[in-house]
Amino acid sequence: MSITAISKSVADRLNAALPNSGDEPCSIGEGARFIGFVEQSTGTNIWSFLMEYCRSLEGGDAERAQNLFLNRPDVQVEFASRLVDHALGLTPGYFPLAELIPPYTAHGGDFASDRLGEFADGAGRLMFADAWATREQELGRTYPGENLYDIAPDTPDEAILEGARLCGCYEAANRQPIHKLFELACIAEYGSMEAWEAAEEAGDDDLPDFEHFSNDLAFMALGAGVSWFDDRKKFDLVRVGFEYAEEAGLDDPEPADASEMSL
């Protein structure tokens, strides 16, 4: 099982459950965002949640539940569907932890063109580059004088889904969509969104942009590196903790460029 597979199951159910979803379908990124939303709301990762669901189906029998978890992809699809139906208020989910999930509003639309997509790209890139750099260090590879964010391999799809999952975590913790959180950051810095837009039109070099916002929020969630508040004014933000999936794009530990590598 993977974040990709379960995100697709969630997206498929969102599209089936939401009116007019055929015009602006929810993407697999929306599915990952939903998973992060559920994880933050319940305080447990999606795989532990799925295991609890399997135990409930098997009357608490751990061995049979493990068999469902590992060998029955149809159970994962059913689990995703029941989560979505519960969060959308369609059918109450009478299974472990379901009561902790608040109502959910889907973004819909084109994942690549909205703020969810931008956040997923920026945060996913940062977390992948950070995980890749750690792997490289463990393998004895260093890149003196290089910006690892820039020289890391292309961001894999799994890492972008991790960025979308982090987006859902922040939105659940703050009860606001990610673009509203960015607006709060801009208002704190400039006093109003109109002032921020005027600064953008004037080409202000110090203008906070969404890419840096997503990068810094990812660093903050990982508990390492820079914070948005290191050089920006504070606004009300509930921080989250996040564990980047180790397998997300790190299957091939090849160096970025052997000519740049120092052993």
C-alpha positions in Angstrom: 0.0 0.0 0.0 1.1 3.5 -0.7 0.1 7.2 -0.2 -0.5 7.2 -4.0 -3.0 4.3 -3.9 -5.0 5.5 -1.0 -5.0 9.1 -2.2 -6.5 7.9 -5.5 -9.1 5.9 -3.6 -10.1 9.1 -1.7 -10.1 11.2 -4.8 -12.3 8.7 -6.6 -14.8 8.8 -3.8 -14.8 12.6 -3.6 -15.6 12.8 -7.3 -18.4 10.2 -6.9 -19.9 12.0 -3.9 -19.6 15.7 -4.8 -22.1 17.3 -7.2 -20.7 18.6 -10.5 -17.4 16.9 -9.8 -17.2 15.9 -13.4 -16.7 19.5 -14.4 -13.9 20.2 -11.9 -12.8 16.8 -10.6 -10.9 16.4 -7.4 -7.4 15.2 -8.2 -5.1 12.7 -6.4 -3.6 15.7 -4.7 -6.9 16.5 -3.2 -7.0 12.9 -1.9 -3.6 13.4 -0.2 -4.8 16.7 1.2 -7.9 14.9 2.7 -5.6 12.2 4.3 -3.5 14.9 6.0 -6.7 16.6 7.2 -7.9 13.3 8.7 -4.5 12.5 10.2 -4.2 15.9 11.9 -7.8 15.8 13.2 -7.5 12.3 14.7 -3.9 12.5 15.8 -3.0 9.2 14.1 -1.4 8.4 10.7 -3.6 6.9 8.0 -2.1 3.4 8.2 -2.8 3.1 12.0 -6.3 4.4 11.3 -6.8 1.7 8.6 -5.5 -1.0 10.9 -8.0 0.1 13.5 -10.7 -0.1 10.9 -9.6 -3.7 10.0 -9.6 -4.7 13.6 -13.2 -3.4 13.9 -14.2 -5.5 10.9 -12.6 -8.6 12.4 -14.0 -8.2 15.9 -10.6 -7.3 17.3 -8.8 -10.3 16.0 -5.3 -9.0 15.3 -4.1 -11.7 13.0 -7.2 -11.6 10.7 -7.0 -7.8 10.8 -3.4 -7.9 9.7 -4.4 -10.1 6.8 -7.1 -7.6 5.7 -4.6 -4.8 6.0 -1.9 -6.4 3.8 -3.9 -8.5 1.3 -7.2 -6.8 0.7 -7.0 -3.6 -1.4 -10.8 -3.6 -1.6 -10.9 -3.0 2.1 -8.7 0.1 1.7 -11.0 1.4 -1.0 -14.0 0.8 1.3 -12.2 2.5 4.2 -11.4 5.6 2.0 -15.0 5.8 0.9 -16.4 5.6 4.4 -13.9 8.3 5.6 -15.0 10.6 2.8 -18.7 10.0 3.3 -18.4 10.7 7.0 -16.3 13.9 6.5 -18.8 15.2 3.9 -21.7 14.5 6.2 -23.3 11.9 3.8 -23.1 8.9 6.1 -22.0 8.8 9.7 -19.0 6.5 10.1 -19.5 4.3 13.1 -15.9 3.0 13.3 -12.9 3.9 15.4 -11.8 7.6 15.4 -14.4 8.7 12.9 -16.1 11.0 15.5 -12.9 13.0 15.6 -13.1 14.0 11.9 -14.6 17.5 11.4 -16.6 18.5 8.3 -14.5 18.7 5.2 -14.7 21.0 2.2 -12.9 19.9 -1.0 -10.9 22.3 -3.2 -11.9 20.7 -6.5 -10.7 22.2 -9.7 -7.3 21.7 -11.3 -4.7 20.5 -8.8 -1.9 22.1 -10.8 -3.3 25.6 -10.9 -4.7 26.3 -7.5 -3.0 27.1 -4.2 -3.2 23.5 -3.1 -1.0 22.6 -6.0 1.4 25.4 -5.4 1.8 24.5 -1.8 2.2 20.8 -2.6 4.9 21.6 -5.1 6.8 23.9 -2.8 6.5 21.9 0.4 7.0 18.6 -1.4 10.2 19.9 -3.0 11.6 21.1 0.3 10.8 17.9 2.1 12.1 15.7 -0.7 15.4 17.7 -0.9 15.8 17.5 2.8 15.2 13.8 2.9 17.5 13.3 -0.1 20.3 15.3 1.5 20.0 13.2 4.7 20.3 10.0 2.6 23.3 11.4 0.7 25.0 12.3 4.0 24.3 8.8 5.3 26.0 7.4 2.2 29.0 9.6 2.7 28.2 12.0 -0.1 28.7 15.7 0.3 28.3 18.6 -2.1 30.4 21.5 -0.8 29.1 24.9 -1.7 26.0 23.6 -3.4 22.4 24.4 -2.6 21.0 21.0 -2.0 17.5 22.3 -2.8 18.6 23.1 -6.3 20.8 20.1 -7.1 18.5 17.3 -5.7 16.9 15.2 -8.3 13.6 16.2 -9.8 10.7 16.1 -7.2 8.9 12.8 -7.6 5.2 12.6 -7.6 5.1 10.9 -4.2 6.9 13.8 -2.6 4.3 16.3 -4.1 1.6 14.2 -2.6 3.4 14.4 0.7 3.2 18.2 0.3 -0.5 18.0 -0.3 -0.8 15.8 2.8 1.0 18.5 4.8 -1.4 21.1 3.4 -4.3 19.1 4.8 -2.6 18.9 8.2 -2.2 22.7 8.4 -5.8 23.3 7.2 -7.2 20.9 9.8 -5.1 22.4 12.6 -6.0 26.0 11.7 -9.6 25.4 10.4 -8.7 27.6 7.3 -7.7 26.8 3.7 -4.0 27.3 2.9 -4.6 30.4 0.8 -6.3 32.1 3.7 -3.3 31.3 5.9 -1.1 33.0 3.3 -3.4 36.0 3.3 -3.1 36.3 7.1 0.7 36.2 6.7 0.6 39.0 4.0 -1.8 41.1 6.1 0.5 40.8 9.1 3.4 42.0 7.0 1.7 44.8 5.0 -1.5 45.6 6.9 -3.9 44.5 4.2 -4.0 42.4 1.0 -4.4 45.6 -1.0 -1.1 46.8 0.3 0.5 43.5 -0.4 -0.8 43.6 -4.0 0.5 47.1 -4.4 3.9 46.0 -3.2 3.8 43.1 -5.7 2.9 45.4 -8.6 5.8 47.7 -7.5 8.3 44.8 -7.6 9.1 44.8 -3.9 12.2 42.6 -3.5 11.2 41.7 0.0 7.7 40.6 -0.9 6.7 37.3 0.8 5.7 34.8 -1.9 3.8 31.6 -1.7 6.8 29.4 -2.6 8.8 30.6 0.4 5.6 30.3 2.5 5.2 26.7 1.6 9.0 26.0 2.0 9.1 27.6 5.5 5.9 25.9 6.7 7.3 22.6 5.6 10.6 23.2 7.5 8.5 24.2 10.6 6.5 21.0 10.4 9.6 18.9 10.1 11.0 20.7 13.2 14.2 21.7 11.5 15.6 24.6 9.5 14.2 28.0 9.1 10.8 29.3 10.3 8.5 31.8 8.5 8.7 33.9 11.6 12.5 34.2 11.6 12.2 37.4 9.4 8.4 37.9 9.1 5.8 39.4 11.4 3.8 36.9 13.4 0.2 35.9 12.7 -2.1 33.3 14.3 -0.8 30.0 13.0 -1.2 26.6 14.7 1.9 24.7 14.0 1.9 21.0 13.1 4.3 18.2 13.3 4.9 16.1 10.2 6.8 12.9 9.4 7.8 12.7 5.7 7.3 9.2 4.4 10.7 7.7 4.0 9.8 5.9 0.8 8.5 9.0 -1.0 10.9 9.2 -3.9 14.0 7.9 -2.2 14.0 4.4 -3.7 17.0 5.2 -5.9 19.8 6.7 -3.8 22.0 7.8 -6.8 23.9 11.1 -6.4 22.7 14.2 -8.2 25.9 14.5 -10.3 29.0 12.4 -9.7 31.2 15.3 -10.9 29.9 17.4 -7.9 30.2 14.7 -5.3 32.9 14.7 -2.6 33.6 11.4 -0.8 
